[in-house]
Amino acid sequence: MKRKKNVLVLLGSPRKNGNSALLAEQIAKGARSEGASVTTVFLHGMNIAPCRSCYACQGPGSEGCAVDDEMQDLYPKMIEADAWVIASPVYWFTMSAQTKLWMDRSFAFPAYAEDPFSNKRIAIAMSYGGEDPFDSGCVNALRTFQDAFRYVGSRIVGFVYGSAMKAGEIANNTTVMEAAEELGRKLVRD
Ligand SMILES: Cc1cc2nc3c(=O)[nH]c(=O)nc-3n(C[C@H](O)[C@H](O)[C@H](O)COP(=O)(O)O)c2cc1C
C-alpha cells in the first residue's frame, strides 16, 4: 500500500486570504485529491526572528538553531513533510520578508536531520501587482528559489504565478488556478 504523503504549506503573505494563499490552497486541493494530507502554516502569525548568524546550527554535533522561537516548532513539521508549498507575494521585486525570514532560518535545517533537504519536493506559488513576472520582479524570487533549492539538493516540481493586486483577485485567473491544482497533483505523485 502506498504511504500517504504529507504536504506542508508555508504562507508568506500577511494576507491570509490573499492571492498567494489562494494559489497555495489550489495546490493543496490538487495534493489532497491524490490522497495527501496537508498542514498549512501562516508565517506572518508566528514569532520568527531573523537569523543571527551565530553559526551554532552548523557543523557536527550542533544541537540546532540557538534562537528560541516558533521556528523550533516548524523544523519538525518541515522534516515530517514530503513536500513543501512556498507561497509568497512579490514585495519590492522579490519574495516577502516573511518568506525570506523562513528561508534564512532554514539554514539550520540540516542540524535537525540527516540531509533533510535532499528528499523534499517543492512547489512555489507567487502573485504580484505588476503586469508580468519580469516587470513585477517575480523572476528575482523565482531565481532565488531555483538557486537555493538546487544548492541544497531539493527538487522544485513547479512554479505557479500570476498578476493580481487586490486580495483574492487571482481567483478570476482560471488558467493559473487550474495550473496550481495540477501542480498540487504532480507534487505528490511518484
Ligand atoms: C510592501 C509591498 C510591496 C510590493 N511590491 C511589489 C513589487 O515590487 N512588484 C509587484 O508587481 N507588486 C508588488 N506589490 C503588490 C503585491 O505583490 C500584490 O498585491 C500581490 O498580489 C499580493 O499578494 P498576496 O495577496 O498574497 O499578499 C507589493 C505590495 C506590497 C504591500
The ligand as a Tripos MOL2 file, in Angstrom:
@<TRIPOS>MOLECULE
LIG
   31    33     1     0     0
SMALL
NO_CHARGES

@<TRIPOS>ATOM
      1 C1          5.0030   46.2160    0.5130 C.3       1 LIG1
      2 C2          4.5050   45.8180   -0.8530 C.ar      1 LIG1
      3 C3          5.4250   45.7470   -1.8900 C.ar      1 LIG1
      4 C4          5.0130   45.3630   -3.1620 C.ar      1 LIG1
      5 N1          5.9390   45.2890   -4.1580 N.ar      1 LIG1
      6 C5          5.5610   44.8660   -5.3840 C.ar      1 LIG1
      7 C6          6.5590   44.7380   -6.4240 C.ar      1 LIG1
      8 O1          7.7340   45.0070   -6.2650 O.2       1 LIG1
      9 N2          6.1090   44.2960   -7.6420 N.ar      1 LIG1
     10 C7          4.8020   43.9790   -7.8870 C.ar      1 LIG1
     11 O2          4.4770   43.5870   -9.0110 O.2       1 LIG1
     12 N3          3.8640   44.0620   -6.9030 N.ar      1 LIG1
     13 C8          4.2050   44.4780   -5.6620 C.ar      1 LIG1
     14 N4          3.2730   44.5440   -4.6530 N.ar      1 LIG1
     15 C9          1.8900   44.0670   -4.9220 C.3       1 LIG1
     16 C10         1.6610   42.6300   -4.4350 C.3       1 LIG1
     17 O3          2.6860   41.7580   -4.8970 O.3       1 LIG1
     18 C11         0.3130   42.0710   -4.9130 C.3       1 LIG1
     19 O4         -0.7410   42.8220   -4.3620 O.3       1 LIG1
     20 C12         0.1500   40.6030   -4.5900 C.3       1 LIG1
     21 O5         -0.9580   40.0400   -5.2760 O.3       1 LIG1
     22 C13        -0.0600   40.3870   -3.0960 C.3       1 LIG1
     23 O6         -0.1620   39.0140   -2.8280 O.3       1 LIG1
     24 P1         -0.9740   38.4890   -1.5460 P.3       1 LIG1
     25 O7         -2.4280   38.7820   -1.8150 O.co2     1 LIG1
     26 O8         -0.6590   37.0320   -1.4750 O.co2     1 LIG1
     27 O9         -0.4610   39.2300   -0.3650 O.co2     1 LIG1
     28 C14         3.6480   44.9860   -3.3850 C.ar      1 LIG1
     29 C15         2.7220   45.0660   -2.3300 C.ar      1 LIG1
     30 C16         3.1570   45.4690   -1.0740 C.ar      1 LIG1
     31 C17         2.1420   45.5350    0.0590 C.3       1 LIG1
@<TRIPOS>BOND
     1     1     2 1
     2     2     3 ar
     3     2    30 ar
     4     3     4 ar
     5     4     5 ar
     6     4    28 ar
     7     5     6 ar
     8     6     7 ar
     9     6    13 1
    10     7     8 2
    11     7     9 ar
    12     9    10 ar
    13    10    11 2
    14    10    12 ar
    15    12    13 ar
    16    13    14 ar
    17    14    15 1
    18    14    28 ar
    19    15    16 1
    20    16    17 1
    21    16    18 1
    22    18    19 1
    23    18    20 1
    24    20    21 1
    25    20    22 1
    26    22    23 1
    27    23    24 1
    28    24    25 2
    29    24    26 1
    30    24    27 1
    31    28    29 ar
    32    29    30 ar
    33    30    31 1
@<TRIPOS>SUBSTRUCTURE
     1 LIG1         1 GROUP 0 **** ****
